[in-house]
């Protein structure tokens, strides 16, 4: 068992690679040609072995792969029917060729569609495992894992790192006045503005409720402040649109934020987040719609 398990594991790893799968499909098609030559007949069951190869191609490569292999299989089969005129059951197979061609392409299409949908679903589940469904930002669990790694990296290379907690002002009032669906639209708008206006190396996460956390690698508090002030100006320019607002209703959205920086404020991650939280409450107590660090 100790010998077989590594062999099985290595084979599974190899077979999962795209070039290996293409090679296996090609070998299977070549094997079918050789098998047909060896048998020397157009057996019905033998001809439909192509369906298995087409189905596997569809599962591995989606609709495109399934249809390509179906097309190649049809060409091979037509070539065999045209060349080997003396084989048994050739006339019967020739008359049934249209049905066989339809079956080939339907197999590639159907199995390919199943594969494509399964891949989409898997990607969606992988995305949802680490992201907030409403805003598309990192969720709290993935945020903390990423933050711990980024904090450790900053310590290791002695680089600064800023974090900012952004809180929508009077969000409860928005929900109470216009409804939670409008509140969701506000969350989506702010998250989009945040993601569109930070650097590529910065990360935006849903911290909880109406709060977002932004991680600024290799940045000081003043540098993070410049980014947040730009975001605040962008938000002020935006008109809140929502299908859930009544005619004539307008929603004004602002945010408050608190910034903290490693190592300026703390060399401990929990304390660093507490410093950002304290700065946020200072911003709230100062009339909101402002940023403190």
N, C-alpha and C positions, 0 to 999 in steps of 0.2 A: 504493500500500500504506500509506503514511504517513497518508493521509486515511481509508481504509477501516477501519483498525485502531481508531482512537478511536471511530468510529461503531459498530462491532461491540461494543466494550467498553461504551459507554454504553447500547446496547440491552440487553446482557446484564445490566447493573446494574438497568435499569428493569424488565426482565421478571422479575427475581428478587424484586421487591417484591410483597407480597400484594395490595394494591389493583389493581396493574397486571394481575396474573393473573386476579383476579375480573372485571375489565373485559374482558379478552380472552375469557374463557369466555362472558360475556354477549354479546359481539359475535359470537362463533362461533355461538351459538344463534340470535341474530337473523338472522345470515347464512344459516343453514339454512332459516329460515322464508321469507326472501326468495328463496333459491335454489329452494325447492319451488314457490313461487308462479310463478317465472319458467319453470320446466320444465313445471309443470301436471300432473304425474303422480306416482304413488306407486311410483317405481322401487325395486326391492329394494335395489340397491346404494346408492342415494341415502339411503334410510331408515337404513341401517346406518352412514352417516357420523356419526350421533350417537354411535356407539360410540367413535369416535376422540376426540370432545370429552369424553365421559365418562371415557375412559382417561386423558386428559391431566389432567382435574380430579382423578382419583384419585391420580395421581403427584404432583401439586402440593399437594393438600390432605388426602391420606390417605383413609381409609374414609368419614369423614363427608362430605368434599367430593365424593367419587365417588358416594355414594348420593344426595346432594342433587341433583346435576346429572342423575343417572339419573332421579330422580323428576320433575324439571322437564322432561326430554326426553320422558318418557312422557306427561305432561300435554299438551305441545305436539303430540305425535304423535296422541294421542286426539282432541284438538281439531281437528286437520286432517282426520282421518278422518270426524269427525262433521259438519264444516262443508262440506267439498268432496266432495259425494256423486257428482259427475259425472266425477271424475278417473279416468283409466285405471288398471286393476289394483286399484281400491279394494277390491272384494270379496275378492280374493286376499290383500291385505294385512290386511284385517279378520280373516280366518280365521287368519292367522299371527301376529296381534297378541300372544297369550299368550307365544309363543316369543320374540318380539322383546322384550317386557317383561322376561322372564327374562334374556335376553342383556344387556340394558341394566344391570339391577341386578347381575348377576354380574360384569360388566366393572368397574363402579364398586367393587364389593366386593373383587374380586381385585386390581386395580391399586392400590386404596387400601391393602389389607393389605400388599402389597409395599412401598409407599411408607412406611407406618408402621414396618415392620420395618427398612427401610433407615435411616430417621431415628434409630430407637433404636440401631442398630448404630453409626451415625456419632457419636452423642452418647457412646456407650460408649467408642469409640476415642479421641474427643477427651478424655474424662475420664481414660482410662488413659495418654494421652500425658503428662499432667501430674501424675498422682496414683499413689500406691502402691496396688496392687490389694488387698492384704491389709487395710490400715488405713484407706484412703480419704484419707489425709493427702497433702499435696504430696510429690512425689518429689524426689530430690536435685537434679536438673537444674532443675526449675521453682522449687524453693526458692532456689537460688543466684541465678537471674534475678530473682526477686521481692525477695530480700534486698538485692541490689545496687541495685535501684531504690529500695527503702525507705531504704537507707543514704544514697543520693545525695539523696533528698528531705529526710531529717533534716539533712544538712549544709547544703543550700540554705536551709532555713528555720530553721536553728540550733535544732532540736528534739532532745531526748534520745531515744534508742532503746536498749532493752535486748534482749539475746538470752539464751536459757537453753538449755543442753544437758541433757536429762533421760535418765538411763540406768537401766534396770531392774537392781536388785541381784541378783547371782547368777543371771542368766538362763541361763547355760550349765548350771548345776546343775538348773534346772527342766527344761530340755530333756533332760538326761541321766537324770533321775529319772522324769519322767512322759511323756517323748516330745515330739517337735517339734510335734505337733498341739495338744497342751496349750499349748506355748510360743506357737503362733500365736493361740490363744484369749486368752492373757495380753496379747499385743501389741494385739489388737483391743480388749480391755477398757480397757487404759490409754489407747489413742488416743481412745477414745470419751469417757473421763473428762476427758482433756485438752481435747478440742474442746468439750465441754459446759460447761466451767468457766472458759474464758478469755473475754475480751471479744470483741465482734463484730469489732473492728478488729485483734485479735491473730490470728496465723497459726501453725498447727501443721504441721510437716513431718516426714517420716521421714528422719532424718539418716543412718541406716545401722544394720543389725543391730537391736539392742535400744535404739538411741538415737533420741531425738526432739529437734527444735529448735523452740523457740517464739520468735516475733518479737513484741516488745511495742513498737509505735510510741508515741512521745511518753511514754515511761515511764522511770523511774529503776530502779536495781537494787533498792532497798527496795520499790518498788511492785510489781515483778515477784515479789519474794520473798513478798509477801502473797498473790498469786494462787497461787503454787506451794505455799505452806503449806496453802491451802484445798484444793488438788488432792490433796495428800498425805493430808489428813484424810478426804477423800472416798474415796480408794483404800483407806484402812484400814477404812472401813465396809463395803466391798464384799466379798461372798463370791464367790470365784472358782468359777464353774460351768463345767463342760465335759463334753460327751458322751464325751470321751476319757479321763476320770478313772474309775478303778475305784471301786467302792462303798467308802465310808469314807475315801477319799483327800481331803485338803485341801491347797490350795496357798496359801501366804502370799506376797504380793507387796509389795515396797517399792521406792522408787527414790531415787537420789542425783541431785543437780542442781548445775550451776555456772552462775552468772549473770555477765554483763559488760554494761557500758553505754557507749554513745557519748554524749558525748566523755570521760566520766570515766576510763575505762580506756584508750581508744585512739581516735585519729581515722582509723585504717586498718582496713578491714573484716577482712582476714586476721588482723591482730593482735588485733582484737576477739574473733574466734572462738577464737583461741589463749588469750586471757584467760579466756573462758568454759570452755574445755577444762581449763585449769589449775585453775580453781575447782572443776570437777567432780572432778578427781583428789584435790584436798584433801578434798572431801566423802567420797570413797571411802576415803581413808587415815585418815579420822577415825571409821571404823566404819560407814560407809554409812547409808542412811536419813536423810540430812540434806541441807541446801542451803547452799552457800557462794557468796559474791561478793566 
